[in-house]
C-alpha cells in the first residue's frame, strides 16, 4: 500500500511539473484603492498558450502595504472584488465584476497574450487598471465615490481613462 501511495504521489508531481501541463498566470489588470497600497490582481490562467477553460481567471490580493506577498480574497471581499466568468461561443471569455456588472470585460487572446477588453469613453480599450476612491462611514464600511478605468485604445494605441461617479 505504501508503494502505491508513493507511486501516485510521484506521478502527480511529474504531471503537474511537466511542461506538457504547465499552467502559468498572465496579468490582465488590477484594482488600486485610495485606502492603502494593496491591490487586487486579476490574471488569466494559461495552459500551453490558451486560457484554461476549467479555471480561466484568478483574483487575489498583492499586499504592497506590508510585504508584497499574495493573499486570497475573503468571502466578504469577494462581494466587492469577485467575478463571474463564462465562455462565449467564439472562444472568448466574458468577465463580469461583482461591483460593476454594467461594465462587462471581454477576455481575448491577441498573438497568444490574454487581454481584458472593455469600453472606456465608448471606445474599445485594453484595461490595465481600475482606481477606486471610497470613503468609510461611521462604522468603517467603505462607500465608493467614483472609480476610474485606465487602458489603451484598441485602434489608436493611445492611453485612455474614464472616471465614473457612483454617488
C-alpha positions in Angstrom: 0.0 0.0 0.0 2.8 2.4 0.9 4.4 1.8 -2.6 1.2 2.6 -4.3 0.9 5.9 -2.4 4.4 6.8 -3.3 3.8 5.9 -6.9 0.7 8.1 -7.2 2.3 11.0 -5.4 5.3 10.8 -7.7 3.0 10.6 -10.7 1.0 13.6 -9.6 4.2 15.6 -9.1 5.6 14.7 -12.5 2.3 15.5 -14.3 1.9 18.9 -12.6 5.6 19.8 -13.0 5.7 18.6 -16.7 5.9 21.4 -19.3 3.2 19.4 -21.1 0.7 20.5 -18.4 2.4 23.8 -17.5 0.0 26.4 -16.2 1.0 30.0 -15.8 -0.8 33.1 -14.8 -0.7 36.2 -17.0 -1.7 39.6 -15.5 -4.8 41.2 -17.1 -5.4 44.2 -14.9 -5.5 45.3 -11.2 -7.6 47.4 -8.9 -6.0 50.1 -6.8 -7.7 51.9 -4.0 -7.2 55.2 -2.1 -7.3 53.3 1.2 -3.8 51.8 1.0 -1.2 50.4 -1.4 -2.7 46.9 -1.5 -4.1 45.9 -4.9 -6.4 43.2 -6.3 -4.7 41.5 -9.2 -6.7 39.7 -12.0 -4.9 37.1 -14.0 -5.7 34.8 -16.9 -4.7 31.2 -16.2 -2.9 29.8 -19.3 -2.1 26.3 -20.3 0.0 25.6 -23.3 -0.8 29.0 -24.9 -4.6 29.0 -24.3 -6.7 30.2 -21.5 -7.5 27.4 -19.0 -11.2 26.6 -19.6 -11.5 24.9 -16.2 -10.1 27.9 -14.3 -9.8 30.9 -16.6 -9.4 33.8 -14.2 -7.9 34.3 -10.8 -8.2 37.3 -8.5 -6.1 37.8 -5.3 -4.5 40.5 -3.2 -1.0 41.7 -3.5 -0.2 43.2 -0.1 2.0 46.1 -1.1 1.3 47.9 2.1 3.2 45.2 4.1 5.4 42.7 2.4 4.1 42.4 -1.2 3.0 38.8 -0.8 -0.1 37.2 -2.3 -3.2 36.7 -0.2 -6.5 35.2 -1.2 -9.7 37.2 -1.2 -12.0 36.5 1.8 -15.7 35.6 1.3 -16.6 39.2 2.3 -14.1 40.7 -0.1 -15.4 38.5 -3.0 -18.6 40.5 -2.7 -16.7 43.6 -3.8 -13.9 42.1 -5.9 -15.4 38.8 -7.0 -16.5 38.0 -10.6 -18.4 35.7 -12.9 -16.7 34.3 -16.0 -18.4 32.5 -18.9 -17.0 31.2 -22.2 -18.6 32.6 -25.4 -19.3 30.6 -28.5 -16.5 32.4 -30.2 -14.0 31.1 -27.6 -13.6 34.4 -25.7 -14.5 34.8 -22.1 -16.9 37.3 -20.5 -15.8 38.6 -17.2 -18.3 40.5 -15.0 -17.0 42.1 -11.8 -19.5 41.9 -8.9 -19.1 45.6 -8.1 -19.8 46.8 -11.7 -21.9 44.3 -13.6 -22.8 47.1 -16.1 -19.2 47.1 -17.4 -18.5 43.6 -18.8 -15.0 42.7 -19.7 -14.1 40.5 -22.7 -11.0 38.4 -22.2 -9.4 37.6 -25.5 -6.1 36.3 -26.8 -4.1 38.5 -29.1 -1.0 36.9 -30.5 -1.2 34.4 -27.7 -1.4 37.1 -25.0 -4.6 37.5 -22.9 -6.1 41.0 -22.9 -9.0 42.4 -21.0 -11.2 44.5 -23.4 -13.7 47.0 -22.1 -15.4 50.1 -23.2 -13.7 53.3 -22.0 -15.3 56.5 -23.1 -17.4 54.4 -25.5 -14.2 53.1 -27.2 -12.8 49.6 -27.1 -9.8 49.5 -24.9 -7.5 47.1 -23.2 -8.0 47.6 -19.5 -4.8 48.0 -17.4 -6.1 49.2 -14.1 -9.1 50.5 -12.1 -8.7 53.1 -9.4 -11.4 53.1 -6.7 -11.9 56.1 -4.4 -14.0 55.4 -1.4 -14.8 56.9 2.0 -15.8 55.0 5.1 -19.0 55.6 7.1 -19.0 55.9 10.9 -18.8 52.1 11.4 -16.0 51.8 8.9 -17.9 50.4 5.9 -16.5 51.8 2.7 -18.7 53.5 0.1 -17.3 54.1 -3.4 -17.4 57.7 -4.5 -16.0 57.1 -8.0 -13.8 54.7 -10.0 -11.6 55.4 -12.9 -10.8 52.9 -15.7 -7.4 53.1 -17.3 -6.4 51.4 -20.5 -5.1 51.6 -24.1 -7.4 52.3 -27.0 -7.5 49.2 -29.2 -7.4 51.2 -32.5 -5.0 54.0 -31.8 -2.8 52.5 -29.0 -3.2 55.7 -27.0 -3.8 55.7 -23.3 -7.4 56.4 -22.2 -9.2 56.8 -19.0 -12.7 57.4 -17.8 -14.0 58.4 -14.3 -17.4 57.0 -13.3 -19.1 58.8 -10.4 -21.1 56.5 -8.2 -22.8 58.9 -5.9 
